[in-house]
C-alpha cells in the first residue's frame, strides 16, 4: 500500500505517484509506504569550508537525501566564517553542486566573535537568516543591533542561546547523572536566561526571531508566554531531546551534544510544547565530528551528534507509533512549518518511507562522514526508500 501523509498534499501525491509509475515501481502489498513532502532542516552543520574532514556539502547533502530532506540550512561556524559575501561565496559555490537545496546562514557577528556585526546587507539576498550558532551573542546591545538590522533586511535572527557566564565548565546537564558520576554540569539557566533576554529585545525591535535547539522546560514556558503576547518568535528542538533524557546517558561521546540531554521533566515539557504548538519545528542540529573527536567519553569528546539519517525513524517510532502526535503533525514539524517560517519553497519535492518493517539503525551505513549517534543499534520503523528533489532522484532503494 502506498499513500500520501495528508490530503493537503494532493498535488505532491499526484506528482509522486506519476513519478513512481513512470519508473516502474510496484509497491509490495504487505508493506506500507507513505509519501511526504521533502523535509526541511533549518539547522545542520556541513563543515565546509574549514573542517571537511568532518563533513562536506557533498556528504552532508547525501545524508540529507538519505533522511528524506530536500532542503537544508547549514550553520556558519566555519573557517572562514560567512561573515561577508566573499566568505559566503565559498559555501554558495559548493551548494550549487548539491543534489538537495542548500540555503546557508550568514553570521550575526564578525567571525562569530560578538564584537562587530557581519556584513549583513550584502549577504542578505543569499541566506536564510543570520546566526552565530555554536556561540551565544553575549552582549545584549550587540543582539539588539543585529535584530534591528535583520528587521530592516526582512531576515530572521536564529539564536544559539547560551550565557557563557553560567556554564562553569559544564559539558552535560547539571542534574542527577552529572552528580552521580562526577561530571561538570551545564545549568538550564545558561539557556533560558538568554532566551528571556532575547524575547525582551525581540519585543522592543519587532525582529523575526527564532530560537535554536531548545532543551529546557523553562525555555518552553518563556516562548509559550511570548507567543501569547504576540511576539514574533518561533523555535525548534531536536529529535534527541524528545526521545532521550539524562537518564539515558552512558559514558560515550555519542551522547554528548550542546545543549545537553536534560531531565525527564524537561523532555516531558518539550513534548507538551510540540503538542500545543509552542515548538514550531524539529531540526536535527546534524553536527558530525571525526571518530577520534567523539572517542573520549562524555568529558573529553567534542559536542555534537549526527541526525539527518535518524530523525524520521526516531520520531516516527517514539512519537507517532506511540500515539503522542499524529503523522500529519509530524509533517508540519518537518515540512510545512520550517518552510513557511524561513520562506523556503521546495516545489513538488517528495520522499517515501516504508513504515511497516522494523530495522536497526546502523551508523556504518550512514552517508554522512559522521557516525556518532545515541540511536546506533536501536530498533525503529520508518526507512527512507526514495527522495526526489527538483524532479530528480537523489536517493533510492526502490528504483533501478
PyMOL commands that set and color helices and strands:
alter all, ss='L'
color gray80, all
select helices_A, chain A and resi 7-22+57-66+85-95+110-112+120-126+140-153+164-166+176-181+189-205+217-228+239-243+246-248+253-255+264-276+297-300+311-320+327-341+363-365
alter helices_A, ss='H'
color red, helices_A
select strands_A, chain A and resi 2-4+33-37+39-45+69-74+101-102+156-159+172-173+185-186+208-211+233-237+281-282+286-287+350-354+359-360+379-380+383-389+392-396
alter strands_A, ss='S'
color yellow, strands_A
deselect
rebuild
show_as cartoon
